[in-house]
Amino acid sequence: MKKNLLSAIVYFLLLIIFVPFLAKAGIVTCDTNCGINELFAMLGKIVDIIVKQIATPLATIAVIVGGILMMVSAGNPNLMSLGKKVFWSAIIGLILAWCSYLIIDTILKAIGVSGGLSSFSVGS
């Protein structure tokens, strides 16, 4: 119970901190009359930020760390295995992150959204 309350407080504080940041970063594109189109436009911008500015640099660092672990293993099979695991996990994560936009766009087009995620508008 205590852990759930602490988690809820942390999530609430993060929400309070990041909502104004998102509004000033140009992610929120409407003033007062926000509809479903603006919601999905905002989600598209958030996906772009996550993939391009967070996931890609972290995956690049993980690939470098995995490569360094493999190079310095000096015959230690445990360290070599850890390096390979880090390297391939980073590569797979990067592929999934870069394909996430394509997956979301395909799902939106399959349910009848014209323009996909980049220019969301409800089809008529």
N, C-alpha and C positions, 0 to 999 in steps of 0.2 A: 504494500500500500504506500509506504513511504517512497519507494523507488518510482512508482507511477506518478505520484504527486510531484516529485522532483523533475521527472521527465516532462510533465505537462508545463511546469513553470519554465523550464529551459526552452521548450518549443514556443511558448508564448512570448518570452523575451526575444528570441530570434525573430519571431514574426514582427514584433514591434520595431526591432532594429532594421530589418531588411525591407519592409514594405515601403517606407519613405525612400530608401535607396533605389528600389525598383522604379518608383515613380519618377525620380530625378534622372535615372539612367536612360530614360526614353523608352522603357519597356511598356509602361502603361500608356496607351495611345488615346484614351478618352478622358473627358472631364467628369461629367455627371451622368450622362445617358449611355452607359456601357451595355452592350448587347453581347450576344454569343460570338459575333464576328470579332469584336475587340478582344474577347477572352482568348480565342484561338490564335489571334495575331500575337498576343502577349505570350502565350505558351510557345509559339514558334520562336520568338526572340529569346525566351529563357532556354530553350533547347540549344539554340545557336551559342549562347554564352557558355552553357555547361560543356558542350562538346568542344568548342574552339578555344576557350580560355581556361578551362579547368581540366578536362579529361586528357586533352592532347599533351600539355606540358607534364602532367603527372605520369602518363604512360611513357613519355620520352625519358623521364628520370628513372622509371622502373626498368626500362630496357637497358639503360646505361648501368644501373646497379646490378642487374642480372648478368650483363656481360662482364663487369668487373669481378663479380663473384666467381664466374666460370674461369676467368683468367688467373685469379689468385688462388684457386683451389689447390694447385700444386699436387695433384694426384689424390686429394681427399674426396672420396666419392660422395660423402654427405654434402659438402660445400658445392661440388659440381652439380648435384641433383637440385639443391636449393637454387642455384643460379639459373638452371634450365627452367625450373618451375616459375621463378619470378619473371624471366624473360618471356616465356610463352604465355603466361597469364596476362602480362602487359600487352602483348601483341593481340591476343584474343579480346581483351577489354577495349583496346583501341579500335579494333574492327567493329565490335558491337556498338561502341559510342558513335562511330562515324556512320554506321548503318541505321542507327535509331531514327534519324531524320527520315530516311527512306521508308522505314517500317511504318512510322506514324503517318507519313504522307500517303502511303498505299492504303492504309486502313481508312483514312478520311475520304479518299477518293472512292473506296469500295462502298462506303455508306452513303454516298451521294453528295459529298461536299465538292463544290466547284472550286477549282484553283488549288486544292490541297492545303498544306500548312502555310505555304509562303504567302498566299493571298486568299485567305479564308473568306468564303461567303456561302451562305446556305443556298443550295441549288433549288430552282423553282420547278 
